[in-house]
Amino acid sequence: MRLSRPFSTGFLLGFFAVSFAQDAQKLFDLQHVQSQPGSTWGKDNILTPKIDAFIEGILRSWNSAAGISVAIVRQREDGKWKTETKGYGFARVDGTRMSEDSLVCIASNSKLFDALATGLLISNKSLSLTWDTKVVEVVPEWGLLDPISSAETTITDAMSHRTGLPRHDLMYGRTDNTSSILQRLRYLRPSASFRSTWQYCNNMYTLLSHLPTILVGKPFARYVKDNIFVPLNLTSTTYSVDIARASGRLADPICRDGVNKDEDIFGAGKTRAALYPNWWLDGSEDGNYKSGAGGVIMNAKDAARWLQVLLLEGRNPDNGAQVIPTDVIRKLASGITVQQPKPDYPELSPIVYGGGQSRGTYRGHEYIEHGGSTIGYKTQITRFPWAKLGVAVFSNDDMYGSNFHEIIKWRLVDEALGLEPVDWDTRYKSSVKSAYAKHKSSALPRPSKPTPPSVSFVELSGRYRNLGYGDIELCFFSSNSTEFQSDGCKSLTEQQPLILPGAVEEDVPTFIAHWNKSWSSHLKLTHFDGSLFNLTALDSRPTLDPIDPYWTYNFSEGEIPTAEFASDTEGLGFGITGGFWGAGAGVEDPVGDGVLERAEVWFEKV
């Protein structure tokens, strides 16, 4: 068992964050008035046998059982398009190959569709809605813990991730809906002050997806289909998992189970197929609460068409019809907040964020893009507006797909722009190794003779409540634990070896709670020392194998959040720290004299 050391850094003040974003945008505009990149038509084809071998080599060297699909579009000076799409590796664990027709969930690349739908509502002159409309004036369920943010947050603030609210991705569950989630945002602790810094927050895009229902009485997913998918002929793109599955082209989200990273950080492990995205939610074309933040399902063919639409600033590439207003496309691609003040590599620039779009430069060429990451699907959709170049890379490798799409994306861009290729493969492998080494070094071994908590393990078990996250029951696992357990905990104790194999170490006091969250079915607390516990979010995944029916997915891998129990005059509870709430980079940890004050999330015993 391991416990992380404390970590603390400063965060950007709001004035400088907004000022930097504005100055960066002016710099981008000035740069591209002065210098236009050259044509991307130096080669007829980018997906040559050499590039095919490169992509297949990436899958092999990273021991991936999954696949890659890519789309590349380039526009000639005469307006004609060169389009290339292709698949590599495997779409399914049954050996089905990945192709240009294989469907994947594009995850947070869905946010652009959400923001565009908002822009279409704003463009509707019959509605009194602007980018500066305050959310509290439109959404009845709206409210945040910070009274300033609650009263002043605008649509622009929500879409550009500057409300002060961190991710809190584990607050929403499988029985939630959009309204029930929004009603509980008021109970979530902010990690920064209003408009002070950029913090990614899926819940803000759940908020935006509620607007079509409120303003025009139509489910968000159907609104996007009717106003974007259909008029742009994105014929394979859908929010419906049912439709995607029925097509026979939905790729498996492919995971690696049981990788010993100390032996081989790129080990293949045991190949597992996760369940289809949002399987517990409504799979119809009405969509569900995840649709806005990450529910679009698409293939490489439609991605190529979508890139053309974006490069044409909202026009249908077949007939030139203006489906999405140009000013909406430009608004979302403008720099509103600073996403990344300092680049990771010399070829890159600082990054600014608008609405479902990031903006930066690569080797002097301006790009606009967004990534997507959900369990088993990793995607990147990038366009270079001045070079009239678009690239999309999709992967169904859960562990390293995000590395794949960056390595492959930049190689394709280098080829298209006629640049000497950068060895991104070596860089990303080095980055993965460094991150794991840092993770290992930041952890402390459990003491050989740990002290027990001030309150007995038996007394710590029971029901706890956080109004934002809901109620959980901590079930204590020990050799004689069933003697004092509730019926629910007795059932969980009996089922645990089957539904959460390998989750409990018999010699370490452990609590498990079944909390049925969107990303995690169970929460595990393992004793470290005293009142401190290591905390892990787990997910019980069916394998569809009668002999080995479940496997345990670690949602918290790479992180070591902790839970600390404490008692005061108001009773017993535990506070969670260590990045559990998903604050932005550089945001300071909460401080205070007691556990309650220092907690990112506080659960009180009831």
N, C-alpha and C positions, 0 to 999 in steps of 0.2 A: 504494500500500500504506500502511496506517495502523496505528499502534500506540497503544493507550490509555494515558493517564496513570494512575499509581497512584491507588487510591481506598481510603479506610479510614474506618470509623466504629465507634463503640462498640456493645456489645450489652447487652441487659438481663440482669441477674443473676437466677438462678432463683427466689430468694425473692420478689423483687418481682414477677416475672412471674406466679407462682402466686397471690400475694396479691392482685394487681390483678384477676386473673380472678375470684377469689372475691368481691371487693368489688364488681366490676362486675355480677356475677350478682345480688347482694343489692340493688344499686341498681335493676336491672331489675325485680326482684320487687316492691320497695317502690313503684316508680313505677306499676306496673300494679294494685296494690291501691288506690292513691290516685286514679288517673285511668284511665278506660276510654275508648278512642276511640269515636267515634260510628258509627252504622250505615253500611254501604257501599251502601245501597240507595237512594241519592238519585236514581239513574238506572236505568231498566230495562235499557239496553244500554250497554256501554262501547265495543264495537267498532262505533261509528257511522261514517257516511261521512266525518266529520271526522277520526276516528282512522285510518281506512283511508288517507286522503290523507296524513296525517302519516307513517305507516309507509312508504308508497310513496315519499314525498318523501325520506325518509332513504336509501333504497336508491339513488335517483337522485343525490342530492347527494354521496354517497360513491362514485359510479360503480361500484356493485356489480352484477355479473352473476349474483349468487346470490339467495337468498331468505330469508324469515323465516316462522316459524310461531309462533302464540301460543295460550295457553290462559289463561282467567280463570275463577275460580270464586268464588262468594260464597254464604254460607249465611244464610238468613233466621232470624229469631227462632223461627219455627215449625219449624225444622230442614230446610226445603226448600232446594234448591240452584238457583242460577242459573249456568249454564255456557255459556261462549262459546269457540269455537275457530275459527281461521281461518289461511289461508296467504297469503303475498304474495311476489311476485317469482318466481324460478325455482328449481326443485329440481334440474334437470339442464342440462348444456350443450347438450342437443339441443332445448331450449325447453320441456320439461315444466314446468308451473307447480307452485310449492310449494302444498301444501294441508294441511289438518288431518290427513290420513292419511299424509303424507310422513314417512318414517322417517329419523331421524338418530342418530348415535352421541352419547349425552349425556355422554361423556367422564367427567370426575371427579364428575359428579352420580351416577355409579355407586357412589361410595364409601359413600353412605348405605346402599345395599342390602348392601354388604359388612359394614358395621358392624351393620346390623340382623340379618344372618345370624349374626354373632358373638353378638348379644344373644339370639337364639333358642337358640343352643347353651348360653349361660349360664343361660337359663330352663329348660333341660332338667335336671330334678333327678337324672337318672341319671348325669349327667356332673359331675365335680368341677372345675368351671370357674367363675371369678368375674372381675369387671372387674379385680381386683387380682392375679389369677394371673400369676406370672412366666413370660415366654415360654420361658425356658430349661427350665422344668419340663414343657413341652408339646410343643415343636417340636424334633425331633432335629437339624435342620440349622442351628439358630439359633447366632449368635455375632457379636459386634461387636468392632472393634479396641479400643475403650475398655472395659477390663475391668469398670468400674463399671456402665456402661450395659448391657454384655453380661449381667451377673449380675442386675441389678435391674429391667430394663425389664419393665413389666407390659402387659397388653392395653390398659389405659387410656393408658399412655404412648405406645404405638405408634399408637393411633387418633387421639391429640390432637397428634401431631407434635412430641414433646418428647424424643426419644431423643438428640439431639445430631448425628444424621446428616442431612446435606443431601440434596438430590434425587439426585444421581448418576444422572440419567436416561439417560446414554449408556453405562452399564455393561452393560445387558442387550441381548441380540442376538436375531436372528430364529430361531436354533436352540435358544434357551434353553427351559427349563420352570421352573415355580415352585420346585422343589427345587434346581435348579442355580443359580438366582439367590440363594436364601437361603444356600446354602453359601458364596457369595463375598462376602456382606456383611461378613464379618470382616476383609476386606482393604481396605475403603474407609475413607479418612480422615474422621473427624468434623470438623465445622466449629465446634462449640460443645460445652460440657460438658453432661452429662446433666441434663435438666429445667431448663436455664438459659433457654431461649427457644423460640419456635415456629418450626419450619422444615418447610415442606411436603416430604413424602417419599412418593412413590408406592410405594416398596419396602415400606413398612410395611403398605400395604393389599394388596400381594401376599402378605405374611406372613399377614394375617388371612384371606385367601381360602384359605389352606392348611388352616385349622382343620377345616372339614367333612370333608375327606379323611382327616385324622389321627384325628378323634374319632368320626365316624359312617360312614366308609368310602364317602362319596359325593362325586363331583366338585362343586366349589363352585357352578358354574353350574346344575347340576341341583338342588342343594339349594335355591337361591334360587327357581328355577322352581316346585318342588313346594311350598315353604312360604310363598312371597310372591306370585309372579306368578299362579299358578293360583287360589288361594283368594280373591284380590282381583280376579279377572277382568281382569287386565291382558293382554288377549288379543293385542295386537300387539307387546308388549314381549318382547324376546329377547336372549340373548347370542350367538346364531348369525348370523353374517354370511351363511351359506348360505341360511338361512330368510328373512332380510331381503331378500336379492338376488332370491330366487325369487318373492317377493311382488310384484315390479315396482314397489315404492313406496319403495325406498331412494334417498335424495337423493345426488347427487354432492357430494363435498367440493370446492368450487370455489376455485381459487387464481388469483392474478395473477402473471404472469411478465413480467419485463423492465420493471417500473415505474421510471422515472427520477424519484426522489423530489425531486431538486433542482429539476426543472421543475414537477412537480405531485405533491405527496405523496399526493394522493387519485386518482392516475392509474389508469385501468382496466387498462393493460398488455395482455398477451395472456391471454385466459381459458384456464385449464387445469383439467381434472378430475383430482384425485389419485385414486389407487386406493382401493378400498373399505377401510374400517378393518381392520387386522390381516389383510390378505389373505395374508400369508405364514404365518399361524398356523392352527391347527385351527379351522375355521369351524363345527363341529358344535355341538350343544347341550351337549356336555361342556365347552365353553369353552376357555380357555387362560390363560396366566399374566397376561395383561392384563385379564382379566374383572373381577377385584376392584377394581382401581384405576380402570378406565375402559372397561369393555366393554359396558355396557347400550345397546341400540338401542331407541328409543321414538318415538312420534309425539305430536302435540299432544292428540289425543283421550285417549290413555292418560295423558298428563301431567296433564290435567284431573282424571281419576279419582284419580291418585296424590296430587295436592294435596288432594283431599277426604279421602283416607285419612290423610294427615298432620295435617290440621286436626281430624280425628276421633280423633287419637292412636291410630292402628292398627286402627280398626274398618272393616269392609266397609261402604261407604255404602249398599248395597242392603238388607242384612239386619241390620246392626249387630253382626255376629259379630266378636269380638276376635281378629284374625288375628295382630297383633303386640302384645305386651304394652305397656301404657301406660308402665310404668316404663322400658322400653327406649327408647321414643320420647323420653321426657323426659331420660333419661341422655345420649343422643347430642346433644340440643339444649342441654345445660347448658354453662356456661362453665368449661372446664378450663384452657386456656391462653389467653394474650393473642395474638391474631392480628395486631391492628393497634392500637397504643397511642394513636394520634392520628388523628382523621378527616381525610380529604382535603378535605371541603367542610363548610360550616356546618350543612347539613341533616342531616348524618350524625353518628354517635357512634363511639367506640372499638368494636372488634369482638373478641369472644371466640369460642373454638372448642371444640367438644366432640368428636364423632365423625362425620365426614362432614357436619358442619353448623356454620355460623357464626351468630352472634347479635349483633344491634345494633339501633339505632333509626334511623328516617327521619322527620324532621319531627315527632318526639315519638311515633311509632308503632313498636312493637317488631316486628321481623321475624326470621325464621329462614330461612337460605338456603344454597345452595352453587352454585358455578359449575363449568363444565366447559369444557376447552379441549384439543382434539387437532387434528391436521392436517385442516383443512377443516370442522370442526364446533365451534361455540361455543354454550354453553347456560347458562341460569340458571333455577333453580327456587326461588321465593321464596314464603313464606307469612307472613301477619300473624295470629298466633293470637288476639289479642284482637279484631280486626276481622273475623275469620272470612273472610279474603280470601286467595286464592292466585293467583299469576301465574307462568307459565312462558313463556320466550322462547327459541326455538331459531333458529340461523342456520347456513348452510353456506358463509358467506364466511370464508375462511381468514385474510385479512389484517385485516379490521376487524369481524368478527362479534362479538368481545368488546365492542367499543364499541357496536354495535347493540343487544345485549341489555340493556345498562345504560340507554341512552337511552330505549329503548322501554319497558322495565320501569318506570322511574320515571314516565314519562308516563302509563302505564296505572294505576299506583298513585295518582298525583295525581287522575286522573279518578274512580277508584273511591272515594277518600276525600273527594272534593269540595274539593280543594285547588287553589289557583292554580298552574298548571303552571310548573315551573322549566325554563329553557332548557338542558337537558342536552346537546342537540346542539351548540350553540356551545361549551360547556365541553369536551366531548370532542374536538372538532376542534382547539381550542386546545391541549389536552393532548397530542394526537398531534404537532402541530407543535413544541411545546416539547420533547418527548422526542427528536424527530429532531434538533432544533437542538443539544440537549445532547450527543447522540451524536456529532454532527459536530465540536463544539467540544472534545470529550474525546479526539479522535483526532489524531495527529501524522503529517504526511506523511513518507514514506520519504526518507531522506537522498539528495541527488543523487549522492553518491559513497559508498555504503554500504561498510563494511569487511566482508571475508569472515569467516566463523566461524573460530575457532582450529583446528578440525578441518575438513578439506576436505569439500565437499558429498558427494563420492563415499563418503568414510569414514562420513559420517553416515547414509547409506542402509543399509537392512538391517532385521533383525527386532528388535522391542522387546517387552517384557512388563510388564504390570501384572496381578497375580494377581486383582484385582477386575474389571478391564476385559478381560483376555485379551491375546493376542498380536496384534501388527500388523506389517506389513512396509512400511517407508517406501520408496517408489519415487521416485528422483530423475528429474525431467523436465528435459532439456536437449537441445541439438541433436544430441549424440552419445551420449545417455544409454544407448541400447540396447547399446552396446559392452561395458558392464560390469554389465548388469542380470541378475537372475535370470529364469528362464522366466516366473514369475508377474508380475514387473514388466514384462517385454517385452510380455506379453499385455495388461496394463493400459494401457501406453503406446499400443499400437495401437488399443485400444478407446476410449480417453478422448475423442477428438473426437466419437464417436458417442454414448456413454453419459453423458458429462459435458460437453455443449457449453458453451463459454465459460468453463470452469473454470480454464484455465491461461493466464497471460500469458507470452508467449514470452521477454520481456526480464527476467523476475523468476525467480530460482531457486526451484523449487517441488518439494515432496514431496507425493505422494498415497498414501494407504493405503486398501485396500479392507477395511473392518472389519465390514460387514454388521450394523450395530446396528439396533435397533427403529426409531429415528427417523432414522437416518443410515446411508447405505451406504458413504460414503467420508469420510476425514479429510484435510484439505488444510493444509499448512504452507507459507506463502510468506515468503521471506526479507525481513526488515526491516533489520537492521543487526547485525553481529557474530554472536553466537550466538542472537539473538532472531528469532523467526518469528511472524507472525500466524497464527492457527489458525481454521479454519472447518470446521464439520460440514456436509457436503453430502449430498443424497440424489438418486440417479439415478431419475427417474420415467418410466415408459413413457407415451406419449401415445396409443397405439393408432392412430397415423398412420404409414403406411409411408414417407412422404416425410420426416417429421420425428419419428422414433420415440421420442426421449427428450428430456426437459428437465431442467435442474439446479435443484433446490430448495435454498435456503440455510437450513438449520435454525438457524444462529447469527445470523441477521439481527437487528441492533439490539445485538449484543454484540461485543466485540473481545477474546476470550481470546488469550493469548500462550503460546508454547512457547519455553523456553530450554534449550539444550543445555549440559551441563557434564560434566566428567570428574573423577573422584577415584580414590582407591586401589582402589575396588571396580569401576571401569569407567566407561563412557560411558552417559549417559541424558539424558532431557529432562523438565523439569517444566512442568506446565500451570498457569497462573494466570489471573486476570481474570474470575472468576465461572463458570468451566466446570463446577464441581461443584454449582452452584445453591443456594448458601447463603441463609439467610433474610435479610430486610431488617435492616440494622444490625449484622450479624455481621462481626467484623473479619477482614481478610485474614490468612492465616497469615504468621508472621514467622520469621526465622532468618538465620543467617550465610551459608548456602549455598542453591543452587537447590533441592536436595533438601528442605531444611527448609521452604522457602517454598512448595513445590508443593502445589496442591490434589490433583493426581494426578501420580504419578511413573512414567514408563516407563523401564525399564532395558534396555540393549542385551544381546541374548543371542546 
